[in-house]
């Protein structure tokens, strides 16, 4: 029996249109899930780099401080009116009067001795005598590394934030934070000083030098924010130090905190 070649069709192998559509849909879902991981990975990488660089700057600042400071020098210095120590805390920097051997501005920049307009990074160093015994020369040093938003025209300082950011800073923020509580609320202009990633340092009477980082800021209303810390203080806190960026005498209020990392050590400084 002969077969008509015109009516015989060779078998075809492949996918139907419906199968292709289903496969593409599955591929699209998988790719969208994969791509959604990239922004989070980029943020995590940036945060890790920031923490690592911040740690290096803090270590460098503490090394500079330990090599430059003496106990007598800190106890005998004459701070300017906007740098008065509060409950033992003082800011270590160049003194405007006779002292020249504190940690100078060039050493507090990163890289060390960098020209101001070429770097946005540096460190703020705080010092607190551990106790009132004149024969005890133990000091707590806290280094707060920062990355400014602007290389020129702005400074990073702490110790003296006021309730009014436009005023020249001369007083500490008064803020009640209950012991063992990670959350507290801030109202009015005070809320502007508390920014995500920033540091809150206990400077209440009898401070033990505890500090915490700000993990989250939740806006409750036009004039009230809820602050969440990464750790709770072991005692009630009534006054705090924050470290932030200023332009002139005004606080820079946009964006997250300029703080990169925080490091604290207790060390014995030479008497003189």
Buried (B, 14 or more C-beta within 10 A) or exposed (E): EEEEEEEEEEEEEEEEEEEEEEEEEEEEEEEEEEEEEEEEEEEEEEEEEBEEBBBBBBBBBBEBBBEBBBBEBBEEBEBEEBBEBBBBBBBBBBBEEEEEEBBBEBBBBBEBEBEBEEBBBBBBBBBBBBEEEEEEBBBBBBBBBBBBEEBEEBBBBBBBBBBBBEBEBEBBBEBBBEEEEBBBBBEEBBBBBBBBBBBBBBBBEEBEBBBBBBBEBEEEEEEEBBBBBEEBBEBEBBBBBBBBBBBEEEBBBEEEBBBBBBBBBEBEBEEE
